[in-house]
């Protein structure tokens, strides 16, 4: 019985550790209104994390909206399905940090360097976009 309890605790710990990555579905919250804004799905392939806008939650969002202010190959492309997070990897020195990539703010088209840090066992994600010493943090909430 003690062996089964120990095995169960080890499996629960492994599951919690597995969730401490940015991979998954995340709910974003608007900085100003504090209302739910969108769902972003972050996926991993060969150690590289990409985040795509999966769904707009804002009732005022225009169906079929495109990134009008993007200045790269995404200009004029539909927001739903767009890769907003690109080329992010787990930090070699600090395994709790994922960085090296970028994040795009579709509202203004600006591209920022990115740092992701799972919090609370992976239930929350600290998203930091920055240019030089200036940055802005958001907390995203795990949906799945």
KOLLUM-958467 format. One line per 5 residues: number of its first residue (from 1); for each residue z, y, x of C-alpha. Coordinates in steps of 0.1 Angstrom, whole numbers, plus 5000, padded with zeros to 4 digits. Layout:
KOLLUM-958467
NUM = Z,Y,X  ...
//
This chain:
KOLLUM-958467
1 = 5000,5000,5000  5009,5024,5028  4975,5016,5045  4957,5025,5013  4976,5058,5010
6 = 4968,5067,5046  4932,5058,5041  4931,5080,5010  4946,5109,5028  4921,5106,5057
11 = 4892,5105,5032  4905,5136,5014  4909,5154,5047  4874,5145,5057  4860,5157,5023
16 = 4879,5190,5027  4865,5194,5063  4830,5186,5051  4832,5215,5026  4841,5240,5053
21 = 4805,5248,5059  4784,5275,5043  4761,5248,5028  4763,5248,4990  4759,5271,4959
26 = 4777,5304,4961  4784,5331,4935  4781,5367,4947  4801,5396,4934  4788,5432,4931
31 = 4807,5455,4955  4809,5483,4930  4812,5468,4896  4830,5436,4907  4809,5416,4883
36 = 4791,5384,4891  4757,5392,4905  4738,5361,4916  4738,5325,4928  4727,5318,4964
41 = 4721,5283,4976  4727,5278,5013  4711,5247,5027  4711,5232,5062  4682,5215,5080
46 = 4684,5205,5117  4715,5227,5122  4698,5258,5107  4712,5274,5076  4690,5292,5050
51 = 4702,5309,5018  4679,5314,4989  4684,5334,4957  4687,5308,4930  4696,5328,4900
56 = 4704,5364,4890  4736,5366,4869  4733,5403,4862  4721,5408,4826  4703,5439,4836
61 = 4682,5420,4863  4645,5422,4856  4628,5388,4850  4602,5383,4877  4616,5410,4900
66 = 4600,5413,4934  4613,5427,4967  4597,5461,4966  4617,5475,4995  4613,5446,5019
71 = 4593,5456,5050  4584,5421,5063  4564,5392,5049  4587,5391,5018  4574,5425,5005
76 = 4562,5420,4970  4575,5384,4968  4596,5372,4939  4634,5375,4944  4642,5342,4928
81 = 4636,5316,4955  4635,5342,4983  4652,5333,5016  4678,5361,5020  4697,5342,5048
86 = 4677,5330,5077  4681,5312,5110  4719,5309,5110  4736,5283,5131  4771,5271,5138
91 = 4786,5291,5167  4789,5269,5198  4822,5285,5209  4839,5289,5175  4830,5260,5151
96 = 4844,5280,5121  4818,5307,5125  4781,5305,5116  4759,5333,5130  4728,5341,5150
101 = 4707,5347,5119  4701,5375,5095  4706,5385,5058  4684,5408,5037  4697,5431,5011
106 = 4669,5431,4985  4682,5463,4969  4672,5484,5000  4651,5459,5020  4673,5462,5051
111 = 4678,5432,5073  4712,5428,5089  4726,5405,5116  4748,5379,5099  4781,5361,5103
116 = 4794,5335,5078  4830,5322,5079  4842,5296,5053  4877,5304,5040  4903,5284,5021
121 = 4889,5251,5031  4854,5261,5021  4862,5275,4986  4853,5310,4997  4828,5324,5022
126 = 4832,5356,5041  4797,5371,5045  4794,5398,5071  4762,5418,5075  4761,5442,5104
131 = 4741,5466,5125  4757,5474,5159  4794,5482,5153  4789,5489,5116  4794,5460,5091
136 = 4802,5452,5055  4820,5421,5043  4817,5403,5010  4835,5373,4997  4814,5347,4979
141 = 4829,5320,4957  4818,5283,4959  4802,5270,4927  4794,5236,4941
//
